[in-house]
Amino acid sequence: MKRTPYALSLSLIVSAVLTACGGGGDGGGDSVAAQPMDLTILHINDHHSNLDSKSKTLQLKTAAGAASAVVTEAGGFPRVTAAIEALAAQSTNVLKLHAGDAQTGTLYFNRAGASGEADAAMMNTVCFDAFTLGNHEFDKGDTSLKGFIDLLHKGSCKTPVLSANVNFGANSALLPAKAPGYVNKSVVLQRSGQSIGVVGLTIAGKTKASSSPDADTLFEDETLAAQREIDALRAKGINKIVVMSHIGYDYDKAVISRLSGVDVVVGADSHTLLGPASLATYGVGSPAGAYPTQLSNKDGKPVCLVQAWEYSQVVGELQVTFDANGDVTRCAGTPHVLIGDSFSVAGKPASAEQKASILADVNASGFLRVTAPSAAATATLKPFKDKVDVFSRSLVATVPAELCSRRVPGGVGSADYSRSSAACNAQGDVSLRGGDIQQLVAQAYLEVANASYGGADISLQSGGGVRVPLNGNVTAANVIEVLPFGNMLFRLDVTGQEVKSMLEDGMQAVYGAGGTTGPYPYTGGLRFDVNATLARGSRVANIEVRDARTGVWGLLDMAKTYKLFVLSFNATGGDGYTTLAAVPAARRLDIGVLDADVFQAYIDKQPKDASSNLPVLRKLDTTLYSTKSYVQP
């Protein structure tokens, strides 16, 4: 492959001018005779508002012999920008792609300006040629997503936003008649006078069930929508097709085998690390497959599948060679793991001799890439970082004993993203009853509802919506990190039968076909026995409700109406809670308060530590935990 940035043909120069920063074609075929082509695709996915670099410990050789633990800075969006700029300068035909989930996950999303403002500003420092919608782009509904796209188009880039399988409802701010060109099914990009079709896909079921698109915004089957758009592009004479797919690595492999005409899939959603086995040896992580993963489509022709892990840590570089018919004849590439050039060993800065050995090992790895952050991107980030830093520094509570996180009782914590300490994960109480922090959040909703929002009998919080444990000093930033999704609270009037069905919905979403750990129900003022080995509808038994005035527990009355305080996300069917989605408008009220703010209000009311004058957060009495007993599947 040609690697010089200077020997551009006249046609490429014209094409580059027309298509810079996300420009597309008119949808027609190639403007020059068909000929072989080398294409470089630079891509990221799932950065989830992770814009800062983070400390990372790698296994690197500090001298001849065995590797040592070496600490360095890794990732951060300014490094992403710098790496893409440098890699793009080494090739002639380049596409810069973001495969979705730019938003949600850090304070940059919630506390640094309008939702997604920092992410859009940083994405514009790269100027991606296309961006496909991930499920988390819908976390605050269609109107918020439109605002994010406005921010993404605020500068000169005008990055095309894609999804072939989303159909915006009549009331959506993104209905094409109201917002023409905001979200397209595909885009045609010109390189060296040849056309490349790029199709976007958004994971359908997960987005509808676990994010917050508008009620009448629907998501079509991914394979059907992708094939229809590929066929439309090929009918225009476009024979090089890239699907930018936010549906997950394993699902990508299944869909590729059912698609005709696809050449490359740039994936996302599953946060999959791809590359050589030595990624684990160096301490980066355990790869799930090769980079690229080479498969065959329905026609039996080669397809290159890639993904670039998560959180602004990796820039994927895929090199693809097409023949004159547009078929892939070769694909190769590198998942560039971005690191800094300052290293410490055993708590001390590396010596000159150690650094020389470390850098030699970095170069030998084939995937570690020392990258200085882009100065321009760093400057763009600074005003957002200043806002986050001010907010983050304020202490709001102290936690004397770790509030463990466990999405689902039973099993080891690492299996369900507990993020708790090893000591916490080993606790028998956590395996029996689930996460302390999940239960505390559910209790907080109940108590604050009764204090300030007209009262509630019970509350619900799905386990995966609570993201981190708490221990020691707690800052305002930590509170947002516990509940980063920015959901509002609803109050629903529900019957006892609907409460039972609600709990069974949550269990089915965990233990049914295709289930995940996130929907497991944590409730305030409500407790029950769980037998996960039983069939749908029978997993929850002995349901009790606590009288908030007397503290007495009594059996759930199937005919009685209870006031339920619950996230807007679950109230509208998120995480599979279809029973709540069916509750009519006459029995639901949008309280208009943010989940993290409710949790903060609960914290503020806790007794204060005498020395620090900070509220003290403690584990709840075990009688208040929602899972009384648990039988593992």
N, C-alpha and C positions, 0 to 999 in steps of 0.2 A: 504494500500500500504506500502511496505517495505521502510523505510526512512533512513537506515543506509548506509554509504558509504563503510563500511568495509567488510560486509558479501557477497563478490562477489564470485560467483561460478567460477570454472576453465574455463568453456566455456565463461563466460562474460569477464574474464581477457584476454583470447585469442582474443575475439571479439573486446575488447576495444583497444588492441594493433593494430589490423588490420584496425580499422575504426577510430582511433583518428584523430581529426581535419579534418573531411570531407571525410574520407576513405569510400569506398563503397564495395559492393560485386561483384560477377561475373555475377549477374543477375539470378542466379539459385534460387531454392526454399530453404526452411529451411533445416539447417544441423542437426537439432534435431527433434524428434517427435513433432507434433503439440501439444501445450499446452496453457493454459491461460497465459496472459501476462499483466503486468502493465507497461505503458509507460508514461514518462513525456516529454512534448514538451515545450521548452523555446524559446520564439520567440519575434522578433521585426519587424517593417516595417516602411517605409517612414521616415527614419531619416534625409534625405535631407541635408546632410553636416552640421547638427546641432550637433556640437561636444562639445561645451561648456555648462556648467550649466547656468541656468537663474534664476533670482529672481521670486518667485511665492508667491502670497497671498492666504492663505487658511483660512477657518473658523474652528478654533479649540478652545477647552475649555481651557482657561487660569486659571480657577478656577471653583468651583462648579457653575452650572447654565448655562447661555447662552454662545454661542461661540463668539469669538472675531476675528478680522482680524489679522492674524499672518503671517509675511513675513519670508520666508526661501529660501534656494537655492534648485533648483529642476533639475533633469535630468542631461544631459551631458553624453557623451559616456564613460568616465572612470567609472561613476556609473553603466552604463549598463554592462560593463565588470565585475565589482565587484559583481553585483547582480546575473548575470548568473553563475559566478564561485561558489558563495555561494549556490544558489539553486541547481546547478548540483551536488554538494557534498552531497545533502540530499536524492538523489534518485539513484537507480541502473541503470535503462534503460532510457537514456536521449538523446533527439535530440535537437540540437541548430540550429534554422532556422531563416533566414532573408528573408522576403517576398517582398523585392524590393523597389526601389527608395532610394538608398543610396546617390545618387548624386543630386547636384543643389540646391541652396537655400541660401548659406552663402558664405562669403569670403574664407572659407576653400576650396571651390571648384575652385574659380577663381584665388586666389592670394596667395596660400600657397604651390605652387609647380605645378607639372603636374596635369592636370584635374583628380580629383578623388584620387590623391596620399594620401592625409590625410585620406580620407574615407577608402581606402584599408588598410592603416596602422592600423587604429583603429579597423576595422573589424577583422584583423588578431590577435588582442589581445584577441578576443573572440574565434576565430577559429570555425566558423560556419560549421555545417555539410552539409548545402546546402544554396544556395542563388538563388532566382529567379529574372529574369530581370523585372524591372519596366519600365514604359514608359520613365521616365527621364534618364534612363541609355543610351537612344538613343539620348539625346539632342545635342550631338556633332558628331553624325554619327557613323557608324560601326567601322571605324578605331580608333576613340577615345575610343570606348567601348572595343575594343581589347586591347588597352593600359591599360585600367582600369583592365581588367581581368589579364593581365600580372602582374600588381602591386599586385592584390589580390593573385596571385600565387607565388609572389616573395619569401615569406618565406616558412615555413614548412607546412602550413595548406593545401594549394592547394584546397580550398573550391570549391566543384562542383557548377557550374553555370548552371541554368536550364531554359528552356522555351520549352514546347512541341509544341507551335503553331507559332514559328518564323521560317521562311524559308529564309535564307540568300541568296542574289542574287549572280550571277556569278561574279560580280565585287567586292563583299564585302570582306573585310579583314577577316571576320569571316565565309566565306564559309567553310564548314567542310573539303573539300579537301585541303584548305590552312591552316586551323587552327583546326586540329583534336582534339576533346575533349574539346575545349574551352567552347562551349555551348551544353549541352545535354538535351534531352527531359525529362529524369528522372534519378534517381540514386537509387540503392538498398543499404540500410544500414543494418548492422547486429547488433543486440542487443540480448544478451543471446542466441546466436546461431539461432535466428529467423530473418527472412528477413522482412524489412519494405520498401515498395516502396514509393518514394517521387517524385511527378510529378510537374513540374513548368508550370505556365501559365502567359502570358503577355497580358494585355488588348489590343485588336486588333485595333479597329477603332481609339481610342484615340491616341495610339502610332503612327499610320501612319499619322493621321491628325494633331496632336499637338506636336509631337517631330520631330526628324530629322534622322530617319533611312535612309540608302542608298535607292536610288530610286527603285532598284530592290529587296530590302528586303521586304518580304511580311509577313502578319500575318493572320493565319487561324482562322476560327471560334473557339472560346474557347471550347465550348462543344464538338464539333467533335474531336478536337485534344486531349482533355483530355480523352474522352472515348476510343479513339484508343490506347492511351498509357496505360491506366488502363487495357484494355483487354490484351495488350501485356505482362504486368507484371503478371496478373492473369494466363495467359497461361503458365507461368514459375513456377506456384505453389505459388506465393506470394499473401497472403490473407489479408495483412494489408496495406492499401493504404492511404497516406497523399497527398493531393493536395495543393501545395503552390501557392496561387492564387493571382496575382496582377491585379484584375479586379473590386474590389469594393464590399462593403457589400451587397447592394441590389441585384446586379448582381450575386453574389455568391449564394444567396438564391434561385434565379431563376435557376441557372445552376445545383445546387445540386439536385433539383427535377427531372432533366433530365439525371442524371448520374447513372449508375449501378456500384457497386463495390467500391465506395468511402466511406471512414470511417471518415476522418478528413479533414477539410479545414482550412488552416492557411492563412488568407486573408490580403489584403493591398489595396492601391490606394485611397480609400475614406477617409482615415485618421479617421476611426471610433473608437470612445471610447465606449467600452463595459464594462458592470459591473452593480453593484447595483445602485438603484436610489440615494443612499446616496453619490455617487460621486459628485452630484450637491450640496448636502447639505454641504459637506466639501469644496466646491469651486473649485473642480478639473475641472468639466465640466459636461454637460448633456449627459448621455449615450444613445446610440441609440438602445440598446438591452442588453440582458443578456450575461454574460461571464461564460461559453460558451453558444452560441445560439444553441439549440438542435433541429435538423430538421430530415427529413427522405429523403433518396435517392429514386431513381426510383424503387428500389426493396422493398421499404417500411421499410428498415433497418435504424437504427439510424446513424446520422452524427453529429459530433461536429464541429461547426464553431466558429472561434476566430479571433480577430484582436487586435493590440496593439497600437492604437492611432497614435502618430506622434512625430517626433523631439526628439528622445532619452529620452522620458519622462517615458515610461512604458515598463516593461518586462512582457510579458504574461507567465503564468505557467499553462499549461493544463495537467491534469492527466487523462489518458484514460485507461480503462480496456478492454481487448479483451478476448473473450472466445477461446476455442481451434479451432473453425472454422474461427477465425479472425474477428468475428462480435463484435461491440462495445456493452458492457453491462453496462458501466458507464462512464460518463465524468464529471469532475468538475475542478475548478481551480480559479486562482486569477490574475487580472491585477495589477501587483505591480507598484504603482506610486512611483517613486524614489525621495526621498527628503534628505536634509542634516539635521544635528542635531543642527544647530545654528538658533535661532528664535528671532525675534524682534516683539515687541508689541507697537503700538503707537509711532513708531520711536525710541524706546529704546530696548536694549538687554533684553530678558526675564529674570526675576529673577529666582532664584533656585526653588522657589515655583511654579511660572508660568510654568517653563520648565517641572517640574515633572507632572503637570496637562496636559500640551500639549502632552508629550510623552505617557501618559496614554490614551489620546484620539486618538492619532496616532495608538496605538496598538489596540484600540477598533474598529477602522475603518474597519479593515480586508483587506485593500488594500494599505494604505500608508505604505511605507517601508523606514525607515531610513537607508541610505547606504553611507558609506564612499567611495569616488572614489578610484579605483584601483591605487596603486602607480605606477605599471608598465605601465598601460595605460596612466596615467598622464605624465609620462616621455616620452612615445612615442609621445604624442600630443605636447609636449613643443616646439620642433623646428618649427612645423607648426604654433603654436600659436604665437611664437615670430615674424614670418613673417607677420602674419595677424595684430598683434598689431602695428608694425611699420607702416604698410600701413594705418591702420585705423585712426591713430592719426592726420594725416595731414588735416588741414582745407582747404577747396577749395571754399566755397561760404557761403553767408548768405541769409536767406529767411525771410523777415520782416513780411509777412502774409502767413499763411499756404497754401501750394499748395495741395488742397484736392485730394484724390484718389477716383474715382468712375468708375467702369468698364462700367456701363450702366446707362444712364440717368433714372430718375424716381425711385421711391421706396426708401427704406432706405439703407444707406450705408452698414450696417452690413450684408445685404442680399447678397451682391456681394463682400465680402472680401475687403471693402474699406480701412480698417485700419486707417481711419482718425479720428480726434477728433469728439466728439459729436457736437461741434459748426460747424465744417466743414460739417458734414452730414446733418445738418439742413438747410444749405444754399439753397435757391431756385435756384440760378444759377447752382449749381451742379446737382440738379434734372432735370433742363431744358436742360443743355448742356453736362453733364458728367464731368469727372475728369479734374481738372486743370493740374495735373502732367502728365496725359496721353496726353493731348493736347500739353503741353510744349515739351514733348519728340518728338512728331510728327513734331512740328515746328522746333525743334533743328535739326532733320535730314535734313529738307528742307534747312535751312539756311547754314548749314555746307556743304551740297552737292553743293550749289551754290558758296560757298567761296573756296572750296578746291578740289572738286571731279567731275569737269566737268559739273556741273549744273543739276538742276531738276526742274520740274514744280510742282510736287505734291509729297507727301510722305504718307506712311501708317504705323501705329503702332496699333496692336490689344490691346484692353484694358487690358486683363489679363496678358500681357507681362510686364506691368509696375506694380511693386509689392508694393511699399510703397509711402506714401506722404512725403513731405519735409516741415520742419519748423525750424526756428532758424538757428544755425550754422550747416553747412553741411560739413561732412568729406568725404574723398575719399571713405571710406567704404560705406557711405550712397549712393553715386552715383552708386556703384556696386549693392547695395541692390535694387535700383530702377529698374535696368536692369541686373538681375543676371544670365541670361541664356547664355550669351556669343555668341550671334548671330552676324554674319557678315552682312554687308550691300551690297545689290545688286542694280543695276540700270537697270530697264526694260523699253523698249519702248513699250507703250501700246496705243491702240486706245481709243477714247472717249467711244465707245461701251463697250470695255473691262473694262474701269473704272467703268461704270455703273454696269456691271456684277460683278465686284470685290466687290462693295459695297453691292450688293444684296447677294453675297456669304456670306459675313460677317453677314448680317442680318439673313439669313437662318440658319447659324450656331448658332445663339443666339436664334431665335424664332421658328425654325423648331422643328420637333420631336426629342427629346433627346438633345435639345440645351443647351448650357451653356453660362455664361456671358463673358467668356474670349475673344471670337473672335470679339466683337463689334469694328467697325472701327473708329479710330481716324486718321485724315488726316491733313497734312499741305498743304496750298494753295488750299484747296478744301473744300466746304461746301455744305450742303444739308438738306432737311426736311425729317423727319422720321415719318412714321405712322406704328407702329408695329402691328396694328390690321388687316392690309391688307394681301393679299396672297403673296406667294413667287414671286419675280420679280417685285412687285409693292410697296414695302415698302419705297423706296427712290425716292424723287422727287425734282425738282427745283435745280439741281446740278449746282454749280458755281465754276469756276476756277479763281484764282487771278493772275494777271500779276505781277510778282515780281518786274519789273522795274517801273511800274506806280502805283501799288497798286489798280488798278481798277478790280472789279469782273465782269466776263462775263459768260454767259451760257456755259456749257460743249458742245463742238463740237463733235458729235458722230463719225465723219469721220477723225478728226484730231489725230495726234500722239503726245502723251505727254511722258515726261521723268518722271518715277516713282522711287523714292528712297525708298527702302523697305527692311525689314529684309530677310535674306536668308531663314529663317523659313517660312515666308508667301509666298515668291517668289516661293518656291517649293511645295506650296499647304497646308502648315500648317494652322491649325485652320479653315479648310474648304475652303480656298481660291483657289478653283480648277481652276478658270479662269487664275490666275497667273501661276499656274503650267503648263498650256497649252501653255504659251507664248514660242515660239521656241527659240532655243539657239542663233540664229542670232540676236535676239532682247533682249538679257540679258547679263549683265556684272557683274562679281563678283568684287566689288570694293576693297575687301580685308581689310576692316577696321571694328573693333569691335563696336557694338552698344553703349556700355558704354563709349568707348573712343570718339565716335562722340558726345555723350551728354556732356562729359567733355570738349571737344573742344568748344562747344556752351557756356558752363558756363564760360570758360576762356575769352571769348570775351564780356561778359556783363560788363556794367559800374561798377566801384568799389566803395565800401563804403569808405568815407573819413577817418573814424576813424580806421577801421580794415584793410583797403586795400584789402578786399575780394570782389570778384564779387558778385553782388546782383541779385538774381533770383526773378522775380515778375510774377504775373499772366499776361497772355496775354490779350490784348484788346478783348472784347467779339466778335468783328466782325471777329476775326481770328478763332473762334471755329468752328469745323467741323459740329456739330449738330446745325442747326439754330433753329429748332423747333422739338418737340417730342410728339408723341401721344402714350401713354402706351397701351400695349395689355390688 
